[in-house]
Amino acid sequence: MLLFCACYIILSLLYNFALTDGQQRIFERIVYFCSTFMDLIPLSFMLGFYVSFIAARWWSQFIAIPWPDKLMNIVAMYIPGLDESSRVVRRTLMRYLNLSLVLVLRSISMAVKRRFPTKEHLIEAGFMTKTELEMFQSVPSTEFNTFWIPCTWLSTYSGKPDKSAE
């Protein structure tokens, strides 16, 4: 809106103070010529297309966020047991999923970014171990985001409890 207003003010000032009478008539003819084509462009269709495109893009990004609810139920169903080993495996898998969610939310939420400003804060909160941080930082992140790394750990977890996560 500010850019539009600035352009409008600049054009208005140019028209009123910088152009001669002849140049103003030429400018008016150009404006009239351009306005004849405005009826040919279905502006409401273009706006609707743009809005639907933006909404679809936002929705696909929202769907890609790794919400832990469904996976938590699946993990609890497929890894039953009340023993310590089963509990640690379930806890480790859910920690990986929550870590990936926190990494995603850090990039889109200022509140989460303030809560976890560095990766060391993720260790303090219990989402990551020091060993996992070293593995995480060993992956180059200059070309792509690294939100997927904890998901890879989750899908390739061997079932052996990680004692450093305790």
PyMOL commands that set and color helices and strands:
alter all, ss='L'
color gray80, all
select helices_A, chain A and resi 2-18+21-38+43-63+68-78+84-108+110-115+119-125+130-138+149-155+163-165
alter helices_A, ss='H'
color red, helices_A
deselect
rebuild
show_as cartoon
